[in-house]
Amino acid sequence: MRHELIALLLLLAALPAQAQETPPLLSELASELKSLRVLPVGAPTHSACPANTTALVGVTQRQLRDTLGEPDFIDKEDHHSWWYFFTSPTPFGQMGGGFPQLGFYFDSKKAVTKVDCYYAR
């Protein structure tokens, strides 16, 4: 009985860790973003918006920050969206350039409710 109780307690202790597991898509995005950010300023890139982002719904702001790093842009009006730019570092003053901009929208519990991806113009 004692061994069963210990096994049950270990299982219950592992549950929160499983709930916070990083979705594979988020890990892939982090790897891509990391490789883009070490490129020289203005280097050409060929990133594309993810085809399906539903696996990212429910991810927390903490998971995003821990996995992707600091966002490139935080909506200053409502702080309910974070944006990551999937491109090499852009020259100062450059606007747009055709690269993907991935936006995450949050609920009051700081969990992702919606993901958008647009190409910068």
FENGINOR-V521998 format. One record per residue. N is the residue number from 0. RES is the residue in one letter. SS is DSSP state (alpha for helix, beta for strand, coil for the rest). PHI is phi in radians with two decimals (NA if undefined). OMEGA is omega in whole degrees, 0 to 359 (none if undefined). Layout:
N;RES;SS;PHI;OMEGA  N;RES;SS;PHI;OMEGA
This chain:
0;M;coil;NA;182  1;R;alpha;-1.09;179  2;H;alpha;-1.13;178  3;E;alpha;-1.15;179  4;L;alpha;-1.13;179  5;I;alpha;-1.10;179  6;A;alpha;-1.08;179  7;L;alpha;-1.14;179  8;L;alpha;-1.11;177  9;L;alpha;-1.12;178  10;L;alpha;-1.11;179  11;L;alpha;-1.14;179  12;A;alpha;-1.16;181  13;A;alpha;-1.40;184  14;L;alpha;-1.04;179  15;P;alpha;-1.03;179  16;A;alpha;-1.12;179  17;Q;alpha;-1.18;181  18;A;alpha;-1.14;181  19;Q;coil;-1.68;181  20;E;coil;-1.05;182  21;T;coil;-1.33;177  22;P;coil;-1.07;180  23;P;alpha;-0.94;180  24;L;alpha;-1.07;180  25;L;alpha;-1.13;177  26;S;alpha;-1.12;178  27;E;alpha;-1.12;179  28;L;alpha;-1.10;179  29;A;alpha;-1.10;179  30;S;alpha;-1.11;179  31;E;alpha;-1.12;181  32;L;alpha;-1.08;179  33;K;alpha;-1.08;180  34;S;alpha;-1.20;179  35;L;alpha;-1.23;186  36;R;alpha;-1.28;178  37;V;coil;-1.68;178  38;L;coil;-1.22;175  39;P;coil;-1.12;178  40;V;coil;-0.95;177  41;G;coil;1.37;179  42;A;coil;-1.09;179  43;P;coil;-1.16;179  44;T;coil;-2.32;182  45;H;coil;-2.36;179  46;S;coil;-1.29;178  47;A;coil;-2.34;175  48;C;coil;-1.12;176  49;P;coil;-1.07;181  50;A;coil;-1.18;184  51;N;coil;-2.47;184  52;T;coil;-1.89;184  53;T;alpha;-1.05;179  54;A;alpha;-1.16;182  55;L;alpha;-1.57;177  56;V;coil;-1.19;182  57;G;coil;1.77;176  58;V;coil;-1.12;181  59;T;beta;-1.60;176  60;Q;alpha;-1.01;180  61;R;alpha;-1.10;178  62;Q;alpha;-1.08;179  63;L;alpha;-1.07;182  64;R;alpha;-1.11;179  65;D;alpha;-1.15;186  66;T;alpha;-1.65;184  67;L;alpha;-1.70;185  68;G;coil;1.58;180  69;E;coil;-1.19;177  70;P;coil;-1.18;177  71;D;coil;-1.33;181  72;F;beta;-2.63;173  73;I;beta;-2.04;179  74;D;coil;-1.00;185  75;K;coil;-1.34;182  76;E;coil;-1.36;185  77;D;coil;-2.24;180  78;H;coil;0.95;180  79;H;coil;-1.78;175  80;S;beta;-2.53;176  81;W;beta;-2.10;182  82;W;beta;-2.20;176  83;Y;beta;-2.09;182  84;F;beta;-1.79;183  85;F;beta;-1.64;181  86;T;coil;-2.71;172  87;S;coil;-1.19;176  88;P;coil;-0.97;183  89;T;coil;-1.59;176  90;P;coil;-1.04;180  91;F;coil;-0.93;178  92;G;coil;1.53;180  93;Q;coil;-1.24;176  94;M;coil;-1.99;176  95;G;coil;1.23;180  96;G;coil;2.34;175  97;G;coil;1.49;181  98;F;coil;-1.51;179  99;P;beta;-1.23;173  100;Q;beta;-2.07;183  101;L;beta;-1.77;183  102;G;beta;-1.96;179  103;F;beta;-2.03;179  104;Y;beta;-1.89;188  105;F;beta;-2.10;173  106;D;coil;-1.63;182  107;S;coil;-1.17;179  108;K;coil;-1.65;178  109;K;coil;1.14;175  110;A;beta;-1.90;181  111;V;beta;-1.17;177  112;T;beta;-1.90;184  113;K;beta;-2.74;177  114;V;beta;-2.23;176  115;D;beta;-2.10;173  116;C;beta;-2.43;179  117;Y;beta;-2.22;176  118;Y;beta;-1.71;180  119;A;coil;-1.06;179  120;R;coil;-1.83;none
